[in-house]
């Protein structure tokens, strides 16, 4: 069961209400476009908002369902202001292109971006589901009794499938909007963040699981382009 001292239900309701409202308004916008859906330059924005709301809702739902003792009002990940800023800037960049320059998106790229984003979302959610109580939004510096080394399912494809999924989800969204500035700048910032986080986290994972993790890391890639780490067990004095 979740710890009621960590969960402000009022905040949970407000965040869920806002996300649900944005998702419904975006859906209504797509319905109102009707047969003009594929001709409108604003269709990618509406789909973008749907995917964004779906991501945050799934973060909370998956945590509350499969790791309820760790759920709190921040499990939506809506309090990550860097992520919020990146999404706002992405929408601003796209809106400026359309409003001021009459930009028309290439729908072949919209579809490619949508597929990449959905695959990334699937990996992210499946990682949380597969790890269960071993998954946490925060790096664990001490091993608990519930912390096990998960190597099956999506973890057999990537040893950090939640990071893999998050990165590709973000890249897919930017491909869908065909944003050059945010695609490059946001992608690099997120890539550097995950590289540092993975290197830091794997130091603890080696401490937790020893040679088992070293061997697992040797045969299982991260999956984010350019991020290659070689965790080693520290020598015992």
N, C-alpha and C positions, 0 to 999 in steps of 0.2 A: 504494500500500500504506500501511497505517497505521504510525505510528511506535510501536514497542513500548515506547519509553521513556516515552510518555505514557499508555499503557494498562495499568492494573493488572488483569490477567485474573482474579485472585482476587476483586476487588471487582466486576467485571463479572458473574462467575458468581453471586455472592451476591445481587446486585441482581436479576438475571434469575430466580433461584430464588425469591426472595421474591415478585416480581411474578407469576410463574407460579403460585405456590401460592395467592395471594389470588384470582387469576382463577379457578382451578379450584374453590376452596372456594365462591366466589360462584355459579359455574355449578351446582355440586352443590346449593347452597341453592335455586336456582330450580327445579331438577329435582325436589327433594324436595317443593316446594310443589304441584307437579302442577296439577290443575284449580283449586286455590285461589290460583294465582299472581296473578290479577287482583283477588282479594279481599283479599290480604294487604297491610298497610301497609308491610311490609318489602321488598317486591319492588323499589321504586325504589332502595333502598339497595344491594341486590345488583347491580342494573344499573349504578348509579353506580360501584361498585367495579370492575366489569368495564370500563367506559369509562375509568376512571382508570388502570387497569393497561395497557389498550390504548394510551393516549396515551403513557405513559412508554416502553413497549416500542417503539412506532413511532418515537419520537424517536431511540432508539439504532439501530434497524435501518435507518432511512432514512439517517441520517448515515453509518453504516458501509458502506452499499451505494453511495451516490451521492456521498459526499464523504469517502472513507476516510482521507485524510491528516489530517483534522481530528477524527476520532473519538477519544474518550478515555473513561475510566470515569465521567465526569460527563455524558456525552451522554444519559443517561436523564433528566436534569434533576431527579433525586431530591434533589439537594443544595440546592434552592431552598427555604429554610425558611419563607419567607413564603407560598409556594404550599402547602407542607405544612400550615402553620397554618390557612390558609383552608379546606382540605379537611377537616381535623379538626373545625374549628368548624362547618362545614356539616353534618357527620354528627352532631355533638353537638346542634345546633339541631333537626334533624329528629327525632332520637331522643327529645329532651325533649318535643317536641310529641306524639309517638305514645305514649310511656310514661306521661307525667304528665297529658296532656290528652285522650288517646284520639283523637288526630287521624286522620282518614281522608283520604288524598290523593285529589284529583280526577284520575282517570286520563286524562281528556281533556288536562289540562295535562301529565301525565307523558309522553304521546305527543308533544305539541308540543315539550316540552323535549328529548326524545330525538332528534327530527328535527333541531332546532337544533344540538344537540351533535354529531350525526353530520356535519352539513353543515360545521360549524366544523372538526371533525377532518379532513374531506376536504380543505378548503382548506389547512390547516396542512401536511398530509403532501404534497399536490400541490405546494405552494410549495417544499418542500425537494427534492422530486424534480425539478421543473422547473428550479430554479436550479442544482442539482448542486453543482459545486465553488465556485460563487459564493455559496452559502449558508453562513452561520456563525452559531453561537449567540451569538457575541460581536461587537460593533460593530467593524468594521475601519477603522482610522484611516489606513492606508496601502494604496494600491492594489497588488495583486499581478498577475502576468501572467495568472492564472486568473480574475480578477475582471472579469466582463462585465455590461453592462446587459441584464437580462432583461425583456422586455416582452410575451412571448407566453404562451399558456396562461392559468393563473389570474392571472398578472401583468397581463393585459389587463383583468381585472375589478377588481382592487385592486392598488395599487402596493406594498402591504405585506400580501400575502395570508397570511403566517405569523402576523402580529399580528392581522389580521382574523379568521383562523380560531381563534386561541387565545382571543380575547375572546369570540367567539360560542360557542365550546365551553364556556367557563366559565359564561356566562349560561345556556346550555341546560341544563347540569347543575343549576343552582340553580332553574330553572323546573321541572325534573323533580322536585326535592325540595320545591318550593313554599316555599323558605326566604325569608322577607322580609328579615331582618336581614343575612344574608350576601349575598343578591342585591343589596341596595342598597350596603352598605358595601364588599363585595368588588368589585362592579362599578365603583364610583367609584375605589377604589384602583388597580385594574387599568387603568381608563381614563386616570387621571392618569399612571400609569407609562408607558403606551404613547404618550401625547401628548408627554411629555418625551423619550422615547427616539426617537420619529420625528423630532421637531424637531432633536435632536442628530445623529442619523444622516444626515438629509438634507443637513446642512451638508457632510459628507464626500462624499456622493454627488454633490452639485453640483461639488465640487472634482474628483472622479474623472471625471465624464462631461459636465460643462459644460452647454451649452445643450440637449444631447440629453436630459439628465435633467429640466431645467426644462420642456421641452416635454412630455415623458412625464408629469410630475407635473400639468401643466395639464389634460391630457385624461383622467387616470386618478385616481379618488378613492381614499381610504384604505379607506372602507367601514365604519369604526367610527363610530357616530353622534356627531356633535359635534366630531370631530377633522378640522379643515380646515387644512391648512398650504399656504403658497405659497412654496416654496423659490425663491430667486433666486441667480443667479450673482453672485458678488462682483465689484465693479468693479476692474478692473486699474489699478494706478497707473502 
